[in-house]
Structures are given as C-alpha cells and as structure tokens.
Amino acid sequence: MEDFINIREDIKDENYRYKMPRIQTVVEGRGNGIRTTITNIYEIAKALVTEPEYIVKFFGIEFGAITKFDKENRRATVTGSRDNDTMLASLYKFIKLYIICESCKYPELFITCKPKPKPGSIVMTCQACGHIFEPKHNHKLTIYILKNPPRKRSYKKPQQVSIRDDEEEKEKEFEKVYTKEDDDKVKDAIKSINSFIEEGDPDNEAITSKIKKICKYNKWNRTTRTLIVCDLFLGKKIYSQIPIQAELLQMLISTKSCQRALLGYVDRLCEENKGVLNRAPHILKALYDNEIVDEEMIIEWGKLKSSLFTTKTNLEAVREKSEQFLTWLEEAEEEGEEEEYDEEEGEEEYDEEEEYDEEEEYDEEGEYDEEEEYDEEEEYDEEDYDEEQN
C-alpha cells in the first residue's frame, strides 16, 4: 500500500485531509551517468493539482541538474544521486512556493499566466479562501511556467453540467431566466448538450460548435446563449469553475452583449446565494484575469443603477461588495489612457456608440428581444440539425 504524507510539512496531524504520496526514488546508472528516477511523480502532481513538469523542472533548478520527464511511462529523472529525504525536502520547498496559499495556508492554489505587460507574471488564485495574489519571490521556475502555462483543461463534466435533479426547482429557474423562450425547447437543448458531452468526451471546440448550432437552429440570440452556457458550466460554484472553463467561456462569450449577460448572471447568483455575494469581487477578478470580460465592461456594469437581472437592493449590495476592485480597475484604466491615447480620446471614458443600451437587448417589460439579429454567417441548416438529432 502506498505511503501517504501531509502536503504541509509543518502539520503532523495524521487526520489532516490534504495528503500526497511519499516520494519514491531509485538511483540508477553509475559514474557520470548516475541519475535519480522518481517513479511516482505523476501521482504526486495529481495530489498537488499541478503539472508534473513543474515539479521536475523545480528539482533541476534547485540541484543544478539536468531533468527529464517521460510522459509515456510517467517517470522523471534527475542527474546525480539523491536520496528520498533530499528529494522530499526540495518538494516541500516547491509546495511552499507554488501550492500553499499565503493567506489561508491551504494547498488550493490555481495558477494562471498574465503575459502582459512583459515579461509577464503568474497569478495565484486560492480555491479555498478566494485570495488572489502574485508571488513575491523571483524563483526561476516562474519564468518556466510563463513559457509553459498550465494546460487548459478540457471539459470534465463538473456537477453544474448535469440537468438539475429537482424538477420543480429547475422549472422555476428556467421560468425566471428564459422569460420569453419556449421552455421545452430550452430543456431539450440542455439535454442534447449534456448527452453530447457525456457520451463523446468532446474537446472545447466541439462543445462550442454544438452549442452554437443548437442556438442558431432555434434562433436564440447571444444573450440567451450566454445564460444557457452559464447555467451549464458555472452555476453556484461559479468562482471555482471560471479558471477551469476559461477557454470554453472565451469561445462562447466574445461580444459585449454576451459579457453584459454574464455580469447580469453574476448579479442574479449573488441575489440567490449569500456565499456568491461574498465572493463577488473575486469572481469579477477571475473573469478579468482569465480574459473573459473586458475591464471597460466591468466598469460599465459597476455604474448601473438598475438591472433586469436582479433587484435594486441586491444591485447596490453587489456594487458595495465590489467597490474596492472596481476602484482599482478604474484607476488602472485611467493610467492606461494617459499612456496609450491622445488628449482628445482620453477625455471620454467610453465611446458613446458603445454605451449600454437596454433597448438593444430587452423590451420595456424586461424580456429578451426576439428581434435581435443573429449572425447569418453562422446560420445552421435545419436539415443538418435534424440529422444530428436522429
């Protein structure tokens, strides 16, 4: 039976729930060809929720050694002879720098890369407490991570994807969100997308194509499509799902109307769940850091006095919770305008033609406008859709 140890070196409690396999090494070769092979590097990386290449590269930097990661056999080698204790001490150093949250001390960090401004930086988001920060250290591994960002995870069927088990709750939710669409069509579309994902394990491009085809076939506008996507892939666990589903969200939420709908969805979730409300600024930061929503759209959203997605009371509560982040974002934008735009352009914060116009997407009663144009170039042939359904 494999021996498991605590991920945090300073915690000796045997009941500590964050554990990893004890590192297992074998010294092979002799002379100048001697090397240390780590036989369970893949299992360790899985327990730490990180890339095995990062751990291997860290060893190489720390020991000044040449390293190699064999993906096929899931083994790593480091030149030179080193015992288990030496390797474990180095592993704990890696954990302290790249796995443990500096705020809550839980090993729940999720790394994202910000290539701009150059030379770039990595952003660490704690899945436990919501703390977002950039590491203060300048370890050489950070440069390697920037050049080799964490793999974009394809969809792995999180809990939010499944159709709600509670039929009454599901029907109420759809009545609230899709006030002018045919409920049966929406439910059938959700079932079709779920079946497509569960049966075929498709990549993000295939999922995007499927969703767009269904929406074009039903002549649903981008706002409705965005709300369907949010219900499928985000739900009440929106904060933890944003970095996981970032690539997919970037593909499907690419226009201003889509981004407005997504922010409205955040407002609605905050009204329904106090836990989501408390994390509102972290959710906005995650949407911004993962390049899903533009800063100008978040600033615009922060200035809204009313919303069709939520009550005025909740709107004020969400803005109050997010005030510090919105202020930081506005100040950053003003600094950017001074550097990038001339004096005439810098006087106006927004282009008047891009001002938020509620009539563009909604009628006076707060319902979705069926007359919104959809992209004719992406129009999907009804016969092709029927063939797929059969």
C-alpha positions in Angstrom: 0.0 0.0 0.0 1.4 3.4 -1.0 2.5 5.6 1.9 0.8 9.0 2.1 2.1 12.0 4.0 0.7 15.5 4.7 1.1 18.1 1.9 2.2 20.7 4.5 5.5 19.8 6.2 4.7 21.7 9.4 1.5 19.8 10.1 1.9 16.5 11.9 -1.7 15.6 12.4 -2.4 12.2 10.9 -6.0 13.2 10.2 -5.0 16.2 8.1 -7.1 15.8 4.9 -4.6 17.2 2.4 -2.2 14.4 1.6 0.1 13.2 -1.2 2.1 10.0 -1.9 5.5 9.9 -0.3 8.2 10.5 -3.0 9.7 7.3 -4.3 13.1 7.3 -5.9 15.5 4.8 -7.4 19.2 5.6 -8.1 20.3 4.2 -11.5 23.5 4.1 -13.5 27.0 4.8 -12.4 29.8 7.2 -12.9 28.9 10.2 -15.0 25.6 8.5 -16.0 24.3 8.2 -12.5 20.7 9.5 -12.1 17.8 9.6 -9.7 14.5 8.3 -11.0 11.2 9.4 -9.4 8.8 6.6 -10.0 5.6 8.3 -8.7 5.9 11.9 -10.0 2.6 11.7 -11.8 0.7 10.7 -8.6 2.4 13.4 -6.6 1.5 16.1 -9.2 -2.1 14.8 -9.2 -2.4 15.1 -5.5 -1.0 18.7 -5.6 -3.2 19.6 -8.6 -0.2 20.9 -10.6 1.8 19.9 -13.7 4.4 17.2 -13.1 6.8 19.1 -15.4 6.8 22.0 -12.9 8.0 19.7 -10.1 10.6 18.1 -12.2 11.9 21.5 -13.5 12.0 22.8 -9.9 14.3 19.9 -8.9 16.6 20.7 -11.8 16.8 24.4 -10.8 17.4 23.6 -7.1 20.0 20.9 -7.7 21.6 22.4 -10.8 20.9 19.2 -12.6 19.5 18.0 -16.0 16.0 16.7 -15.7 13.7 14.7 -18.0 10.0 13.8 -17.7 8.8 10.6 -19.5 5.1 11.3 -20.2 4.5 7.8 -21.6 5.9 5.9 -18.6 5.1 8.7 -16.1 8.6 8.8 -14.6 11.0 11.6 -14.1 14.8 11.6 -13.9 17.3 14.0 -12.3 21.0 13.6 -12.9 23.1 12.8 -9.9 22.5 10.6 -6.9 20.0 11.8 -4.2 18.1 10.0 -1.5 14.4 10.3 -0.7 14.9 12.7 2.2 16.8 15.2 0.0 14.2 15.0 -2.8 11.3 15.4 -0.2 12.9 18.5 1.3 13.1 20.0 -2.2 9.5 19.0 -2.9 8.3 20.7 0.3 10.0 23.9 -0.9 8.1 23.7 -4.2 4.9 23.2 -2.3 5.6 26.3 -0.1 6.2 28.5 -3.1 3.6 27.3 -5.6 0.9 25.2 -3.8 0.2 26.8 -0.4 -2.0 29.9 -0.2 -0.2 32.8 1.6 -3.4 33.8 3.2 -5.3 30.7 4.5 -2.3 28.3 4.2 -4.4 25.7 2.4 -2.9 23.8 -0.6 -5.6 25.1 -3.0 -3.8 27.4 -5.4 -4.7 27.6 -9.1 -2.1 29.2 -11.3 -2.8 31.4 -14.4 -0.4 33.3 -16.6 -0.5 37.0 -17.5 1.8 37.5 -20.5 1.3 41.3 -20.5 2.9 43.6 -19.6 6.1 41.9 -20.5 7.9 40.0 -19.1 4.6 38.8 -17.7 3.6 37.3 -14.3 1.8 34.5 -12.8 -1.4 35.0 -10.7 -2.3 32.6 -7.9 -6.0 32.1 -7.0 -6.9 30.2 -3.9 -9.9 27.9 -4.4 -10.4 27.8 -0.6 -10.5 31.4 0.5 -10.6 33.3 -2.8 -7.4 35.2 -2.1 -5.8 36.4 -5.4 -2.1 37.4 -5.5 1.1 37.4 -7.4 4.0 35.6 -5.8 6.6 37.9 -4.1 9.5 35.5 -4.8 11.5 35.5 -8.1 12.2 31.8 -8.4 13.4 30.8 -11.8 10.6 28.3 -12.1 8.2 31.2 -12.6 9.9 32.0 -15.9 9.4 28.4 -17.0 5.7 28.5 -16.0 5.2 31.7 -18.1 6.8 29.9 -21.1 4.8 26.7 -20.4 1.4 27.8 -19.0 -0.7 25.2 -17.2 -2.7 23.1 -19.6 -6.1 24.4 -20.5 -8.4 21.8 -19.1 -11.0 20.5 -21.5 -14.4 20.0 -20.0 -14.6 17.2 -17.4 -18.3 17.2 -16.6 -18.5 19.2 -13.3 -21.6 19.0 -11.2 -23.1 22.0 -12.8 -23.4 20.3 -16.2 -25.9 17.8 -15.2 -29.6 18.7 -15.5 -30.9 19.6 -12.1 -32.4 16.6 -10.3 -35.1 18.7 -8.6 -37.6 19.2 -11.4 -39.6 21.9 -9.6 -36.5 23.9 -8.8 -35.3 23.5 -12.4 -38.6 24.7 -13.9 -38.7 27.8 -11.7 -35.1 28.6 -12.7 -35.9 28.4 -16.4 -39.1 30.5 -16.0 -37.0 33.2 -14.3 -34.1 33.2 -16.8 -35.8 32.4 -20.1 -38.9 34.5 -19.8 -39.8 34.7 -23.5 -38.3 31.5 -24.9 -40.1 28.2 -25.2 -39.2 26.3 -22.0 -39.5 22.9 -23.7 -37.0 23.9 -26.4 -34.5 25.2 -23.8 -34.8 22.0 -21.8 -34.4 19.8 -24.9 -31.3 21.9 -25.8 -29.8 21.4 -22.4 -30.4 17.7 -22.5 -28.9 17.5 -26.0 -25.7 19.3 -24.9 -25.4 17.1 -21.8 -25.8 13.9 -23.8 -23.3 15.1 -26.3 -20.7 15.8 -23.6 -21.3 12.7 -21.6 -21.3 10.3 -24.5 -18.4 11.6 -26.5 -16.0 13.4 -24.1 -15.5 16.2 -26.7 -13.0 19.0 -26.6 -13.9 22.6 -26.1 -14.1 23.4 -29.8 -16.6 20.6 -30.4 -18.7 21.7 -27.4 -18.7 25.3 -28.7 -19.7 24.2 -32.2 -22.5 22.1 -30.8 -23.9 24.9 -28.6 -23.8 27.5 -31.4 -25.5 25.1 -33.8 -28.4 24.5 -31.4 -28.8 28.2 -30.7 -28.7 29.2 -34.4 -31.3 26.5 -35.2 -33.6 27.8 -32.5 -32.8 31.4 -33.5 -31.8 32.3 -30.0 -29.8 35.5 -29.6 -26.3 35.7 -28.0 -27.8 36.8 -24.6 -29.9 33.7 -24.3 -27.0 31.6 -25.4 -24.8 33.1 -22.7 -27.3 32.4 -20.0 -27.6 28.8 -21.1 -23.8 28.4 -21.1 -23.6 29.9 -17.6 -26.2 27.5 -16.3 -24.4 24.6 -17.9 -20.8 25.3 -16.9 -20.8 27.7 -13.9 -23.8 27.6 -11.6 -23.4 28.4 -7.9 -19.8 27.2 -8.0 -19.0 29.9 -10.5 -15.8 31.1 -8.8 -14.0 27.7 -8.9 -15.4 26.9 -12.4 -14.2 30.1 -14.1 -10.5 29.2 -14.4 -11.4 25.6 -15.3 -13.9 26.6 -18.0 -11.9 29.8 -19.1 -11.1 28.6 -22.6 -14.7 27.5 -23.3 -16.1 30.7 -21.9 -13.8 32.8 -24.1 -15.1 31.0 -27.2 -18.7 31.5 -26.3 -18.8 34.8 -24.6 -16.9 37.0 -27.1 -19.2 40.0 -27.6 -20.3 43.0 -25.4 -23.9 41.7 -25.2 -22.6 38.3 -24.1 -20.4 39.9 -21.4 -23.3 42.0 -20.1 -25.4 38.9 -19.9 -22.7 37.1 -17.9 -22.3 40.0 -15.5 -26.1 40.0 -15.1 -25.9 36.3 -14.4 -23.4 37.1 -11.6 -25.9 39.7 -10.1 -28.7 37.1 -10.1 -26.5 34.4 -8.4 -25.5 37.0 -5.7 -29.2 37.6 -5.0 -29.9 33.8 -4.7 -26.8 32.9 -2.7 -25.1 34.9 0.0 -21.9 32.9 -0.4 -21.7 34.0 -4.0 -22.3 37.6 -2.9 -19.4 37.5 -0.5 -17.1 36.4 -3.3 -18.4 38.9 -5.9 -15.1 40.9 -6.1 -13.1 37.6 -6.5 -15.5 36.4 -9.2 -15.1 39.7 -11.1 -11.3 39.5 -10.7 -11.3 35.9 -12.0 -13.4 36.9 -15.1 -11.0 39.8 -15.7 -7.8 37.8 -15.2 -9.0 34.9 -17.4 -9.8 37.4 -20.2 -13.5 36.5 -20.2 -14.9 40.0 -19.5 -13.1 43.3 -20.6 -12.3 45.9 -17.9 -14.5 48.5 -19.6 -17.5 46.2 -19.4 -16.9 45.6 -15.7 -16.6 49.4 -15.1 -19.8 50.0 -17.1 -21.5 47.3 -15.1 -20.4 48.9 -11.8 -22.1 52.1 -12.7 -25.5 50.6 -13.5 -28.3 51.9 -11.3 -30.8 49.2 -12.3 -30.7 45.8 -13.8 -33.2 43.4 -15.4 -31.5 40.5 -13.8 -31.9 41.5 -10.1 -33.5 43.9 -7.6 -32.1 47.4 -7.0 -31.4 46.4 -3.4 -29.2 43.4 -4.4 -27.6 45.5 -7.2 -26.4 48.0 -4.6 -25.2 45.2 -2.3 -23.1 43.6 -5.1 -21.6 47.0 -6.0 -20.8 47.7 -2.4 -19.0 44.4 -2.1 -17.1 45.0 -5.3 -16.3 48.7 -4.7 -12.6 48.2 -3.9 -12.0 46.1 -7.0 -14.0 48.5 -9.2 -11.9 51.5 -7.9 -8.7 49.6 -8.6 -9.9 48.8 -12.1 -10.9 52.4 -12.9 -7.6 53.7 -11.7 -5.7 51.2 -13.8 -7.8 52.2 -16.9 -7.1 55.9 -16.3 -3.4 55.2 -16.1 -3.6 53.2 -19.3 -5.4 56.0 -21.2 -2.7 58.5 -20.3 -0.1 56.3 -21.9 -2.0 54.9 -24.9 -4.4 57.6 -26.1 -4.1 61.2 -27.1 -5.6 64.0 -25.1 -8.9 64.2 -27.1 -9.6 60.5 -26.8 -8.6 60.4 -23.1 -11.3 62.9 -22.2 -14.0 60.3 -22.7 -14.1 57.1 -20.7 -16.4 55.3 -23.1 -17.3 55.6 -26.8 -20.9 56.9 -27.0 -21.7 54.3 -29.6 -20.8 51.5 -27.2 -22.8 52.9 -24.3 -25.0 50.2 -22.7 -28.5 50.4 -24.2 -31.0 48.2 -22.5 -33.4 48.6 -25.5 -30.8 46.9 -27.7 -31.4 43.5 -26.0 -34.6 43.9 -23.9 -38.1 45.2 -24.4 -39.7 47.6 -21.9 -41.0 44.7 -19.8 -37.6 43.4 -19.2 -37.9 40.4 -21.5 -35.5 39.2 -24.2 -35.9 40.8 -27.6 -36.6 38.1 -30.1 -35.8 40.5 -32.9 -32.1 40.7 -32.1 -30.1 39.8 -35.1 -28.1 36.6 -35.1 -25.0 36.0 -37.2 -26.2 34.9 -40.6 -22.7 33.6 -41.5 -23.1 31.1 -38.6 -26.6 30.1 -39.5 -27.2 26.4 -39.2 -29.1 24.4 -41.7 -32.3 22.9 -40.2 -31.8 19.7 -42.1 -28.3 19.2 -40.7 -29.6 19.7 -37.2 -32.4 17.2 -37.6 -29.9 14.7 -38.9 -27.7 15.2 -35.8 -30.7 14.7 -33.5 -31.5 11.5 -35.3 
